[in-house]
C-alpha cells in the first residue's frame, strides 16, 4: 500500500507502523551482521528463508544462494574474515499488501581488513531486494537478494 493513497486515519497509522517495522527489520539485519551475530541475523528470516547474492551485479549469475536459517547464519558469519564492517543504510522503500511486503534498501557496506603494515578497505554499493511476510504480528524476510552495484578497494600503509 502506498501511503499517498491512504485516506482513513486508522489505515494510515497501520501503514506507518508497517513501514517503520520493515525499516527496523533492515536495521536489525545490518546491526546483527556488523556485531558478528549471525544467528540473530538469520532469525530475521522465515525458517525456509532464501538469501541470494549477486556480487557481480544484477545481470550476472547468482554468486551464492542460502536457504534456511542455518545456511543464512553461515553466510552472514563469513563477514568475520574482516576486522570490521559497517553497513550504512540509505533510502528504503516498501510496498505492503496485507501480510506481505516487497522492498528495496540501498546500502554502503564498508569492510576493513588489517594486515601487517597495511589496511585494506573494501566498499560495496549494494541493494537489498526483499520479500517479507508478517507472521504472528512480526515482519520476517522470506527472500533477500543482495545485488552489488559497484565495489571499490583501497590499501593504506599503517604506521606504528
N, C-alpha and C positions, 0 to 999 in steps of 0.2 A: 504494500500500500504506500503510495506517495503521500507525504504529509501535506502537500499543497491541495490535495483533493479531499481532505478531511473537513467536515462541517460540524459534526457533533462533538461537544467538549469532552465527553467520556471516551469517545472513539479517538480523539486527539491525544488524550492522556495515555491511553493504551499504546497508541502508535509511538509516542515519545518514549514510553517505558521500554518498548521493544527495541527501538533504535539504540537507546542507551545500553540495554543489556547486550546487544550484539556488539557494540563498540567495546564494552567491558570484556567480552569474550576474546576479542582480538588482543586487547591489552594484557589479559591474563596469560595468553599463549606466549606473547613476547617476553613478559616478565619471567615466566617459568623457564623459557629457553635460556635467557641471559643469566638466570640464577642457578643454572645446571640442575633443574628439577624435571627430568624427562617424564617421570610418572605423572606428575601434576599436569604437564603439557598434554600428555596422552589422555588424561581423564577428561579433557575438554572435548574429546571426540566421542561419538557413539561407539559402542562395543565393536562394531564392524566397520568403523570409520575408515576412510581412504585418504592417504596423504601422497600426492603425486608431485614430483619435482621436475621442472623443465629448466635446467641450469644453462642451456644454450638458447633460450628464447622460446616463444610460444610456437614457432613454426617447426621446431625440432621434434625429435622423438623424446618421450619421457626419459629422463636420466634415471629415475627410480620411482617405484610405486610401493607403498607400505600400507597393508591392510590389517586392521585390528590394533587395539591399544598396545600390546607388547611390541609389535613391529614399529609402530609410530614412536613409542618411547625409545627404542633403539636408534631410530633415525635422528630424533632430537638429541640424544646423548652424543651423537657424533660431533657436535659442536665443541665438545670438551677438548678436542685436539688444539683448540685455540686457547690462549691465555685469558682472553676476554672477548666478549661480544656485546654489542648494543644494538637492539632493534628499535629504530626511531620511526614511529608510525606517523604517516601523513594522512592525506584525505581518505575518507571511508564513505562508502555509500552502500545502503542495504535496501532491498525491496522485500517487504513482508507480505505473505499471503497466508493468513491463518496461522498455523503452527509450522510453517516452512518459510525460509528466507534465503535469498541469494544476495551476495555482496562482493565488493572489491575493496581491498585495502592496499594502499601504497606504503612502501617501507624502504628505508635506507638501513641496510644491515652492515654494521661495522664489525670486522673480525681482526683481532690483533694476535700475532704470534711473536714471541721474543726468542731470538737465537743469540748465541754468544756474540756480543758486539753489534747486534742487528735487531731491528724491529721491523716486522713485515705487517703491513696494513692491507686488508682487502675490504673494499666497499662494494656491496651489491645493491643495485636498484631493483627491488623485487615488487611483485604484486601478488597478493593472496586472493585467489578467486574461490569464494566459499559457498557451500551449500549447507545450510543449517536447518536444524529441526528442534522444535520445543518438545521436551519430554518431561513430564511431571513438573511443569512450570519452569523448567530450566532450559536455556538455549545450549545446544551442543553442535559441534562441527560434524556433519555427516561426511562431507568431502571437502578437502582443502587442496587446492592446486597452487603451487609456488611457481611463478614464472619470473625468470631473471631477465630483465630488460637490458641491463648493462653491468659491467664489472670493471673496477679499477684496482690495480695492485701497485703498491709502492713499498720501497725499502728505505730505511733510515738508519744511519750509524748511531750507535749508542755510545756515549762517553761515560766513563766511570767517574 
